[in-house]
Amino acid sequence: MYLRLPAHSSLNRYKNRLLFFLLTITIVAVGLIVALVNYLNGNRLLQGFNTEPAAYQLENAFPNLKFNSPVEFVHAGDGTNRIFVLEQPGVIKVFDNNAATKEASTYLDIRDKVDDGGEMGLLGIAFDPNFKENGYFYLNYNKRNPLETIIARFKASSYKDAKVSPASETILMRFSQPYDNHNGGKVAFGPDGYLYIAVGDGGAWGDQHNYAQNRTSLLGKILRIDVNKTDKGNYGIPTDNPYVGNTEGFREEIYAYGLRNPWRFSFDSKTGQLWAGDVGQNEFEEIDIITKGGNYGWRLKEASRCYNPRNDCDPTKTLIDPIHQYPRNDGVSVTGGYVYRGKRIPELQAKYLFADYAKGNIWALSFDGSTKTGNELLSTDGGSVSSFGIDANEEIYILDHYSGQIKQLVAPK
Ligand SMILES: [Ca+2]
């Protein structure tokens, strides 16, 4: 009995040591698992399990200003740091690029020349590269009776003028519109000094008259003209346009074709690349990099899918597919933006920002030359984004068509 007691007590001691050992191992293991999960979460390696929406916020860039259906935001490149905003009914507003600006004044009022509503109105403005010397700027607007697109030049008597007379107008181009939607509308000077003009397919649906593929028509195209020449009246054709001197009756103004409703294009200020958002029909919205003479597919294709005909729509494989497209659950009406070259949000440097007008989504597309490498959803809260704008410092702004506010992205902390 005496002999057994120590043996018994020794056995208990071993049991206790074993239990203590197992308990210690368990505590250490649980601690390690908790630490590992926290580490992975912190490093966003478990992002697939994280359904949090994009973290960019939108703030009102000019809290004292509100516009009537704003559709465009530009600067004049004249060193005055003024911003010009187009109001769709036919007014250009001007104000100092300062968040504290109290009010915007009227720079030009052509409401009596413009018919607006739906997709019609004053849609585009481009200041002449020599605006400071010549006072010229160019507008794209719509009118009825008859239904037309007008490309016109206006003239400020001095670049410093606070107001411009509607009587300074010279019409460069006018062409009829079969329907009141799909007017394109953007105008901008390229790095080559030529004026680029976005023109939709004429409207209705499905491009029933096949205008976008018809190069004898200006509809469904990106046009390029020389505003310093007069061989076409008040403008001319750049000598290296794709259809210069053709004998097939193709319009010499055409730079690229096969577009449905290019709603906002821009030039990358660093590379000169031309980016466009093209509004889709039933299935896809698309982003295109536009090259000279390129055929972007519509109505043969809607984005990368055959539309009319449904099969074998590109037997010679000549149609250029979008760099990016998105389906209906992400939005229904694309608004093309800009390749960001500003300084305020370093994370977005060299990415192409664009939005969906109907859904309020704003994205930043990453790319490597001409191929997409990623697409980040920055916000689902953009409002009705009618356009983006760039100021003289290449900072980017977002126009909310419905609220009339100009917004700015704020990066997550
Ligand atoms: Ca296309």
Residues whose N, C-alpha, C, O or C-beta is under 5 A from the ligand:
A	BS01	CA	G258 Y296 G297 W298 K301 A303 I320
